[in-house]
């Protein structure tokens, strides 16, 4: 019986190495970033068109991120109990329908609601993509595979704002949501045709709400898991403070056009892709914890530089350089923090991935409106949020992870 089980697992593991499956998983993981990055160049236009304040328009980012956060808490345990494919296909169908609803929203309130639903559908793709990798890889192998995924996923923030800006040239922000819905529909078809089930029936964890709650309680007692999750979430939120604030800062204060802004966005995203590529090549030699530490250090240095540049009014180019440093550092954090967090939780990979994603998008959802509420007429709110969240990441890593796992000397020297 054991030999048959191992043979079944190996048969299921083989397809995950194919390029087509890698692209599908990367596309699933990209749905979250695409949901925000594609239309951020149009946020000022959206606010004007729907007669809303900038902070209210930024709520369309926030509610999508909250949908992504809460949806993962449902998607993770559901995929642990039912397998990966069925919940995934359901989530993608919801995302597609909600995207079309966003495109015809008559007012900002309706758009905010459908953005939350769209985020909830996208959450299924995101959490199941990470759980799928954990079903078949662990440790350094998982970190390397996630780096490859992020390398492909990184094309989303590079291309999305460029495509969004071009759509804005010829139509409007509504057509961006139509494009997102069409892309998700294409991913749904690809999953039906080419993505095999990765969680055999004998490894599933059926259970109701009580069983799900007990799983989350058990996971929250893992200090290292919580540390990695909060570190990941803090760095991710620093990036979302940039995503929510930079359209207004760079277009209104520094007078960039939407097309120029999209180019800046793409350059920063290219740095993230390059860092992910370097992470995938170096993880076997240096280990995921060392690379995670390097990403946190870069985030703190870049966030501090952004704040200093804004306070001293040093100009556009120093600001762009500091922003590039922060976003590039994210490419070292996002593949390695999840790999480390999921390493000891293979039997509950869906729930652990959901907890990781929940904290990530909840923090990001809170960071986005904070920047808007503090004011869109100054770059200081964005800069302060980015610097503060980067410092928070370093504190979480040192305080929660170090007691159970040695950190690189560069971050926390031993006494």
N, C-alpha and C positions, 0 to 999 in steps of 0.2 A: 504493500500500500504506500509506504514512504517513498519507494523508488518511483512509483507511478506519479505521486504528487510532485516530486522533484522534477520529473520529466515534463509534467504539465507546466510547471513554473518556468522551466528553461524554454519551452516552446513559446510561452507567452512573452518571455523576455527578449527573444530574438528580434521581433519587429521594431522594438523601441530604438534600436540603433540605426534604423534607416533614416535617410535624409528627409523623406516625406513626413514621417512621424515627428521628427525634430521640428520641422517647419510648422506642423499643426499645433504642437505643444507651445511653440513660441508664439504663434498667432493667438492661442487661447490666453497666454499670459499677457499678451499685448493689448487685449481688449480694455483692460483698466486704463493704462496710459493713453490709448487711443481715444477713449471716451472724454478725456479732458484736453489732451494736447492738440487734437485736430481743430478744435474751435476756439482755443484761447486767443488767437489773433483777432477773432470776431467778437470778443467779449465787450469791448467798447461799443461796437455797432449793435450788438444784442441789447445792451442796456438802453441805448438811444431808441431803438426800434420799439421796445416794449415799455418805454417810458418809466424806467426803473433807475434807482441809484446804483453806482458801481458795486457797493457792498451787497445789494440785493441780487444783482447779476452774478456775483461771485457765489451766491448761495446755490446756483445751478451746478457749480463745481462741488460744493460741500455736500449737497444731498446725494449726488452721484457717488461720492466717496463713502458716505454713510451707508448707502445701499450696498456698495461693494463690501463694506465692513460687516454689516449685519447678515447679508446674504451668505457670507462664508461660514458663519456659525451654523447655518442650516445646511449648506451644501456639504461641508466636511463630514459630519456624522452620517448624513444621508448616503454619501458615496462610500463610506465605510460599511454601511449596512446593505446597500443595494448593488454595489459595484460602481465603477466610474462612468460607464457609458450612458445609462438611462438618465441620471440626474444632469449629466453634462448636456445632453440633447435638449432636455427640458429648459435648462437655463439659457441656452443659445436661442431657443425659440422666443422666450420672454424678452431677451435683449433686442432681437430683431423687431418685434412688435412695438416695444416701447420706444425704440429709435424712430420709427415712423410716426408715432404719436408726438414725439418731441418736435418733429418737423412741422406739424400743423398746430402746435400749441398757440392759442389765441392771446395768452397773457403770461406774465412772469410766474404767477402762482401755479398755473397748470403745468408750465414747463418744469418748475421745481419738483412737482409731484412725479411727473413721468421720468425725470432724471433719476430720482430715487429708485424707481422700478427698473430702469435701464441698468443702474448700478447693481441692483440685486441679481438680475440675470447674468451680468458679466462676472459676478462673484463666483458662479459655478465654474466657469471656464478657468478662472485664475486659480482657485483652490485645488481643482481637480488636476490641473497641469502639474502643480508641485507634488501632489499626492501620487500622481502617475509615475513621476521620476523616483520618488521614494519607494514605491512598490518594487522597483527593479534595481535600484542603486543605493549605496549609502557611503558615508564618510567622504574621502577625497574623490571617489568616483562620482558621487552625487554632486559635489561642488563643481567638478569639472563639467558634468553634463549641464548643470544649471548655468554655468558660465557660457557654454555654447548656446543655450537657449537665450540668455540675455544678450548675447552677441547678435542673434537674429532679431530678438525683440527690440533691441536698441535701434533698429532701423525705423521702428514706429515713431518715436519722438523726433527722429531726423526728418522723416518724410511727411508725417502727419501735419505739422504746422505749415510746411511748404505747400502741400496739397490744399490745406484749408485756406491759406492765403490766396492761392490761385482761384479757388472756388469763389472767394469773396470778391475777386476782381470782376467776375462775370455774373455772379448772382448774389447770394446772401448766406447768412449763417444757417438758415433752415435747410438748405441743400447739403450742408455738411452732415447733418443728422441723417439725411437720406443716404448719403454715401456710407456712413457708419453702419446703417441697417443692412445695406446691400453687402458690405464686407462680411458682417456677421452671418448673413444667410449663406454666403459662399463657404465660410468656415464650417457651418453646420453641415452642409453637403459633404465637405471633405471629411468630417468626423464620421459621418454615416458610412462613407465608402472605404476609409483607409485607417481609422484608429481602432485597434483591437482592445478588448477588455484586458486590463492589467491586474485586476484583483479577482483571483479565483474564488469560487463559492466557499471553499473550506477556510478561507482567510477572512471572510466577512464578519462583521460584528453587529448582529441585529440587536435591537433594543429600542425602548420607547424614550420618552422625555426624561424619566428618572435615570435610565442608564446613560443617556447623553450627558446629563448634568453631572453624574459621578465621574465620567471621563474627563470633563473639563476641570472639575475640582482636582482630580489627580494630576492633570497637566499643570495646573497653576501652582501646585506644590513643588514642581521642579524648578529650583532657583535658577539654574543655568538656562533652561528654556525661556523663562520669563526675562532673564537678562538679555539674551539674544533677541527676543521679540521686541523689547523696548528699545534696544540699541538700533535695530533695524527700523523700527517705527519712527524714531527721532530723526534719523538721517533722511528717511523717506519724506518726513514732514518738512524738513528744511528745503527739500527739493520742491514740495508743493507750495510752500510759502513763495518760492521763486516763480512757480507756474502761475499762481493766482495774482501776484503783485507785479511781475515784470511787464505784462502788456501795458498797464497803466503807467508804470515808471518809465519804460523805454519809449513808448509811443507818445505819451502826454508830456513828460518832463524833458526827455532827451530828444523828442521830435523825430523818432524813427517812423517810417511808414510800416503798415502791416507786413509788406513784403520784406523790408529790411529786418523787422523784428523776427519774422519766421526764419530768416537766414541766421541770425544770432542764435535762435533757439536750436536750429539744426547743428550749428558748430558746437554748442555745448553738449548736445546729445551725442555728437560724434566722439567727444571726449569720454562720455560714459561708455560707449561701445568699445573704444580703445582700451579702457581700463578693464572691462569685462573680458576682452580678448587676452590681455596680459594675465589676468587672474586665472583663466583656464589653462594657460601655458605654465604658470608658476606654482599652481596649487599642489602638485605632487611633490615638489621640492621644498616649498616653504610651509605648506599646510594652510587650511582655510582660516584658522584663528589669527595667524600672523598677517594674512592679507586683509582680514576684517579690521584688525587693529590699524593697519596702514590707511584703510579707507576712513576710519574715524578720525585719525590724526589729520588727514587731508581736509576733511569736512570742517574740523575746528579751525584749522589755519585759514581756509578759504572763507568761512563765515566771519571770522574776526577781521579778515581783510576787507570784506564787503562793508562791514560796519565802519571800519576806519576810513575807507574811501568816501562813504556817504557823509560822515561827520565832517571830514576835512574838505568836502566838495572838490575832490581831486580830478573829477572829469569822467567822461564816458569810457575811454579805453581802460583805465585802471579798474573801473567797475566791471567791465566785461571780462577782464582777466581774472578778477576775484570770483565772479560767478562761474566761470569756466572751471576753476579749481574745485568749487563745491560740487558741481554736477558731475565732474569726472570722478570724484571720490565715491560717488554713489555706485559706480560700476564695480568697485571693490567690495562694497557692503552687501548689495542685494543678492549676489549668488552665494556668498559665504555664510552670512547669518542664517538663512533658511537651512542650508546643508547641516550646519552645526546644531541648530535647534531641533531638526527632525531626526538626527542620527540615532537617538535612543528610543524613538517612538514609532517603529515600523508597524506595530500592530494597530496603532491609531494614527496613521499618517494623515488621513483626511481631517480628523479633529485637530491634530497638532498644527497642520497647515492652515486650517481655518482660524485658529487662535492667533497664529502669526500674522495672517492677513487682516484679521479683525483689528488688531492693535495698529497695524501699519496704516490702514485706511481711515480708522477712527482718528488717529493723530493727524493724518493729512487733512481730513475733513474739518478738524478744528482749526488747523493752521490757516487754511484758505480764507475763511471769513474774518479771522482775527486781523489779517493784513488789511482787508477792506474796511473794517470797522474803525481801525486806528487812523485811516485816512489814505486816500489815493492821490493826494496832491503832493506827497513827499515820498522819497525813497526810504526814509528812516524806518517806518513800520516793517517793511519787507526785510531790510538789513538786520534790524534787531531780532526779528523772528528767526531768521536763518542762523544768526550767530548763537542765539539762545538755545535753539534746538540741537545744534551741533555740539555745544557744551553738554547738554543733557545726555546725548548719546554717549559721550565719553564717561560721564558719571555712571550711567547704567551699566556700561561694559565693565568698568573697574569694580563697582560696588557689588554687582550681582553675579558676574561670571568668575571673577578672580578666586573666590573661595573654593571653587570646585575645579577650575581649569586654569593652568598657568597661562599668563598673557605674555606677548612679546615684550622683550626688554624695552623696546622703543616706547611702549605705552605705560608700562607699570614696572619700573625697575625693582628687582628684589632687594630687600634689605640684607 
